[in-house]
């Protein structure tokens, strides 16, 4: 079949059953989440002020328990065991990347400044591995410490930014937009709880703000169609206007999206104002305002977790719920507006206001994680088009831990099923509003798409750089140049479409088409209003030139 027809069938299938994940796969994530929680309890037992699971009701909200949860979450993410792991992130054998890459010399790294001495270069060296290992060992030191003090935390605050200069992938996989800022708060013990309240509030605020666009309804339809743990069949037919013929979102889907955005604005305000309703004495029962905020917060994150979204940020959602209860319920009387230190509010303003604002206004410059533009359907992404068997060069010329995706899946499936599974990623991309840019751009990228293999940049990045989590900044031209130096594709063998996110308050998406050998071929801009009334799949190829 021609590509538009195949795309139509893939999108219709997604509307019916999402990615089609076997239910057994979800047990992998459930077991992993249980391991994450159990290890936190074990690390807490090293603290003199805490205890084991038998006394968790006494110490669960103690500052030492909170800081160990932060350190453990940073380590768990940084090892590649949390977000971006397993089949729902395109990882089968092995199901993890992360440390398997970061500790192996010769693998690809993506430095902040690729062309400067020492810090630059795209080949991982022993020095890079040593810095990452030092980061891991330092976090272990924090976790087994009988008391976590600022002196013990300082090395983490110094090492992780250095790691970011050497390799943005290893840096972002440790989730610095959350856990590095949260660690800095504990450098100021008297202000730690107040500071952490702002960290949690900032994440919720910017996550809600990033949803103020026309992309988010498509996220709701994609996510609910994909859920294997919610009874979505009861209302799945209401997500689309007339599935499988018309896969545009409905007024019901738009309502769900707007309700979610308003909810994410409201419950943080309730939690932040809870201290006003207490008598100032710690240890009492939370006020009705705080209880309402906690109940809504729990429902909000539970809904996301049960949807098991692609990328599977399950442990992160667990941490958000734990922090919400520990900080706002367990320390309701602590005002987030009173600080003994003058420095911490300045640092929080930079991390929670300035950087996210820049990231939302200029999303092509800043990772969506640092910009706190979480699952809002508006990310940088890329589509890699390999001519015939050009993808095989990765296996022959690139040092990786994971085989390319077809080889991973051949352990489980026959060749036809392997092709089907990988093709479903096409539906995931097209079902999001920003994927409809490809209707116009793909015909400019290649003459005959049926001669090319479509690989989403997420999957290419996961195999070659070791981690992927919806951040197109990790598989932009930097990764393409690193791979071209190794694989030396000829002109036309690899074409990549890069699409930047929609900036806050501006109505367009910028895109470009790059050939691995010849460089930039086309660039242009598509207005979001022109995408809303399109079907996710192209009805026919259009070649209206809007490039520069």
N, C-alpha and C positions, 0 to 999 in steps of 0.2 A: 504494500500500500504506500502511497505517497505520504510524506511526513505529516502534512496537516491532518490527514485522516487518522494516522496512528496517534497523533497528539490528541485528537478528539476522543478516541477510545480510551486512552490513558487517563484523561481528565474525567471522563464519565465513570471509569472504574474507581478513581480516587473518591469521587462523590459518593460512591456506593460503599466502599470499605477502606478508604484511606490507603496507607502503605500496604495494608494486608498482612500486618505482622502476626505470626503465629502466637497464640496465647502463651505458649511455653516460654517465649522470649521474655515476657514480662516478669517471670520468676527470677530471671537473671538480675533485673533491676531491683526487684523487691529484696532479694538476698543482699545485694550490694548496699542498699539503703540501710538494712538492718545491721550490716557490718559497720557501716559508717557511724551509726548511733552507738553501737556496742563498744567500739574502740574509743569513742569520746568518754564513755563512762569509765573505761579501763585507765585512760590517761588521767582522768580526774582523780583516781584513787592514789596517784603519786603525790597529790597535794596534801599537805598537813592539815589545811583548813577544810578539806572536803572529806570524801569517803567513798565507799563502794555503792553498788546498786541498792543494797539493803537500806541505805540511809539517804537515797537520792531526794526524797521529799524535804530533807533538811537543807541540802546544799545546792540544789539545781540552779538557783538564781544567784549564787554567790559570785562576786566579781572574778574570783579565780576560776570558777567553772566557765564563765563567759569567755574569758581570755583563752582558755584552753580549747573551747569550742571554735574560736576564731583561728587559732594556730592549726588545729587539726583540719579544719575546713580548707585552709590555705594549702596545707600539705597534701590533702586528699585530692584537691583540684590540681595542684601543681604536678603530682605524679601521673596525672592523666586518668585517674580512676573514677572521676565524677562526670562532669559535663563533657560531652563529646566522646563518650565511650559506648561500646557495644553496637549491635546491629542498627539501632535507630540513629546512629551517627555514621553509618557506613563502615563499621569495624566488625569484622567477623573472626579472622584468625591473623594475628591476635586481636582480642576484643579491646585492647588498650594501646595507646601510643605513648605520649608523654615521656616518662623516664626512660623507656626503651630507646628513644631517639636522643634525648638530651644527654644521655651518658655514653653515646656511641660516637667516637670521632669519625669524621668523614660524612656524616649526614648533613643535610641542608639546614642552615640557620638563616634567619632573616633579621639582620642587625638594624638598629635605628638609623645609622648613617653608614650605608654600604661601602662608601668609597674612601673613608679615612683610614689611616694606618691603625693597627692594633685592634680597634673596635670593629673595623669593616671586614669585608669578605663574607662569602656565603658558605664556606666550608667549616664545619664544626671542628675545633681543635681541642687538644687536651686541656688547654686553659679554660675554654668555654665549659667543658664537662666538669672541670674542677670547681668553677664558680657555682654551677647548678648543684653539684654534690654538696658544696658548703652550705647552700641555701637549705637543702633537705636536712642535713645534719643539724643545722642551727634550729630548725623547727622541731626536730626530735628532742633537742636539748631543752627547748621551752616546754614541750609536752611532758617530759619526765622530771621537770624541776619540782621540788617540794613547795616552792613559792615562786611565782612568776613576778619578777620585779622589772623596773625600767632597764636596769643594767643587763638583764637577760634578753630583753626584747630589742635593744638598740641594734645588734648585728643584723637582725632580719630587716629592719628599716633601711639599713645601708646596703645589704647584699642584693635585695630584690631589685632596686633601681639599677644597680650595676648589671644585673642579669638582663634587664630590659634594654640596656644599651647594646648588649652582645646579641640578644635573640628576643625579638618581640613575641615570638610564639611561646617560648618558655615563660616569659614575663606575664603575658595575658592569660595563660592557662592557670596561673596562680590566683587569678581574679583580684588583681590589685585595686580595682575600682571599689571593691568592698572590703576585702580583708587587710590590705595594706593600710588603708585609712583607719580601719577599726583597730589595728595594732598600734598605730600612732597615738590613738586616744589613750591607750594604757601606758604611754610614756608619761602621762599626767594623771597619776592615780586619783587625786582628789576630784578631778573633772572627768574621769573616764566614763561613768554612766551617763552623764549629761552629753558628753561628746558622742557616745554610741547612739543615743537617741536621735541625734542629728544625722548620723550615718544611715540609720534605718529609714528615717523620714526622707532624706535626700534621695535614696534609691526609689522609694515608692513615688515620690513627687515627680522625678524625672521620667520614670517608667510610664506614669500616667500622661505626662506632657508629651512624650514621644508618640502617644496614640492619638494625638489631635491631628489626624490626617484622614485621607480617604482610603488608606491601605488596610486599616485594622479590621474592617468587616470581613475581608478575604481571609485574614488570619483566623477569625472565629470559625468560618466555614471549613477551612483546611484542618484546623486543630480538632474540631468536634467530629469531623468525618473520620479522622484517624484514630480517635480514642477507642481503645479496646477494653477499658475498665469502666466506662460510663454507659448507661443505657441510651446511647445517642440515636439508636434506630427509631425511638419513639418520636423524635422531632427532626430527624435528618432530612426528611423530605421538605421541611420548612426552611432549610438553609439555602436552598437554590430555587430559582423561580419555576423551573419546569425540568428537573433532571430526568434523563440525561441530555435533553435537547437544549435546554437553556440553563447554563451553570453560573449565571450571574447571581450575586447575593440578593436576598429579599429584604423587605422592610423589617422582618423579624430578626434577621441576622444583624442588620444595622442597629436595631434596638439593643440586642445583646452586647454589641461592641460598645455602644455609648454607655450602657449600664455598667459594664466593666470599668470603663474609664472613670466615670463618676465615682464608683465604689472605691477605686484606687486613690482618688483624691480625698474622699470623705473619711475613711477609717484612720488614716494617719493623723488627720486633724483631731479626731476624737482622742487618739492615744497621746498626742503631744499636749493636749489641754487637760489630760486627766489629773495632773498634779494640782490643778486649781480646785479640785473637788475633794481634796484630802485635808486632814487636819495637820499635816506635816510630820506625823509620827510614822516611821517606817514599820513594816510588819503587819499592818492592818489589812483588811479585805479591800480589794479594789473598788473604786466608786462605780456606780452604774454607767457612767460615761466611758470609763476604761473598759468595763466588761463588754459594753456594746461594741467598742472598737476591736477588742480581741476576738469576739465572736465573728464579726464581719471579716476580720483579717484571716482567721482560721478557715472560714468558708472560701474566701478568695483563693488562698494558696492551695487549699485542698482540691479545689476545682482544677487548677492548673496542673497539679501533680497527677490527678486521676486521668487527665487528658493524655498524659505521657507524651508531651510534644517532642517532635524531632529535635535532636540535640540533647534531650533528656537532662535538663537542669534540676533533677529531683532533689539531690542533696542540698543544693542551694536553696530551694524552696523550703526544705526542712529547717535549714538554718535561719531563714527569714522568720518562720513561725516560732522557732525556739527563742530567737532574739526578741521578737515582739512580746512574748509572754514574760521572758526574764527581765527585760528592760522596762517595759511599760506596766506590766502587771506586778512583777517582783520588786520593782523600784519606782512605784508610781509617785512617791512623794518627792523624788529628785526632780527639781526644775531644770528643764533644758536651756534656761535662759540665764543661769547663774554659773559663772566660771571664776575660779581663783586665778587661773593663768590667762594672761593676755595673748599668748602665742597660739594656743590651741584654737580659739575662734578664728584667727587669721588663716591657719592651715585648713580648717574645715571650710571656710569660705572659698578658698582656692580650689579645694578638691571637690566640694559639693555644689558650688555655684558657678565659678568661673570656667572650669574645664568642661563641665556638662553643657553650659551655655554655648561655648565655642563649638563643642561637638554637635550640638543640635543646629546651630546656625551654619556651620561649615562641616557637614558630616563627611565630606570627602577627605578631610585632613585628620580626623580623629577616629580611633576605633569606636565602634558602637558600644563596647563595654565601658570605656572611659567616659563616653558621652552619656552613659546610662540610658541608652535607647534600646531597651530590652525587647522582648518578642512583640514588636509592633508592626511587623510586615514591611518595614522600610529600612532595608540594609543594603550595603554594598555587596554585590555578588558578581560572579563571573561564570561564563559557559565556555568550556574548552572543547574545540572541535578537532579531533584527530582524523586525518585522512587515512582511510583503509586501516593498516596495522601500525600506524606511526606511534600509537601508545606503547607498543612493545619496547620501544627504545628506553623507556623508563626502567624496565626490568634489567636491561643490559648495561646501562650507563650511570644509574643513580644509586647511591648507597641508601638503602631503606631497610626498615625492619619488617614492614608489611608488604606483601606482594600487591601488585595492582589488583583492583577489585574483581575482575573476572576470575583470576587465579584463586583468590580467597574463596569465592562462592562455588567454584567447581568441586570443592570438597563436599559440599552439601547437595548440589543440584546438577541436573543435566544442562547442556549448553543452552537449550531453548529457555529453560526456566531462569538461568543466569541472566540471559538477555532481558527477560521480562522484569526481573527484580530491579536491575539497573535502570531500565526504562522508566520505572515508576518515579524515579527522582525527577525525570522530566516533568511529570504531572505535578509534583510538589512545587517546582519552580513556576510553572505556567499558571497554576491555580492562585498564586499570589498576584495581587494587582500589578506589582512592578515587573512580573514576568511577561506581561503583555507587550512590553517594549520590544521583546524579541520578535514579534510579528513583523516589525519593520526592519529590524537590524540584521536578523539572520540571513535574509536574502542578499544583503550587502556584504556579509562576511564570507559566504561561500556560494559558488555557482550551483552545486548539486549536493544538497545536504545529505542525500541518501548514500553518498560516498564517504560520509564522515561519521565518526562515533562521537556522540554527545557525552561529555563528562562534566558534571557540575564541578565548579572550582573547589567546593567543599571536599569532594572526594579526592581530587588531585592533591589538595593541600594535606589531607589526612594521611595519604600514603607517602608523600615526599617530604613533608615538614614535620609530621608527627602529631599534629593536633588540629582540629577544626571545630568551630562552634559558631557558625553563622557570620563570621567576620571576614568580609571580602578584602579587607586590608591585608590579610595574610596570604591571599592568593591573587595579588595584583601584579603589576609589571616586575616587581622585585623577584617574585618567585618564578615568573616566566623567564627572566634573564638568567637566573641561576640554573634552571633546567635546560635552557638553550645552550649554555656553555658546556653542558655535559652531553646533551643528546644531539645537538647540531642538526635540527630538522631543516629540510630544504624549504624554499618558498612554497607556501600552499599546504604543507604537511600538517601544520598546526595553526589554526586561527582561534583567537580568544576574544570573546565579547566581554567587556567590563562595563558594569552599570553602577553608577554612584547613587546614593540615597537622595531622597527629596529633602532639601534643606527646610528647616522650620520657617514657615511664613512665606515660602516661595513655591511656585506651582509646577516645578519641572524636575525631570530626572536627566542627568547628563550620561552619555555613554560613549564608548569608543571601541573600534575594532582594530586589533593588533595582530600582525603576522609574526610568528616567532623569529623569523629571519629578517623580514623586510621592515618590521616596525609598524608604526601607526599607518593604517589604511583609511579609516573613516572616523569621524567623531561628530556628535550631534547632540540634540536636546529634544526630549519628548515631554509634552505637557500632560500632567496627570489627568486632567479633565477629558483628554482624548482616549484614555484607557478604560474609564469607568463603564462605558456601554459596550465594550468588547467582550466577546466570549474568551475564556482562558486560552482556548486553542485557536489557531489562525484558520479562518474559513478558506483563505487563499493567500498566496504570497503577494505581498504588496512591496513595491520598490520605490515609494515616494522618498526622494532624496531630501533629507533634512540635515545632512552632514555639513561640516564647515567647508 
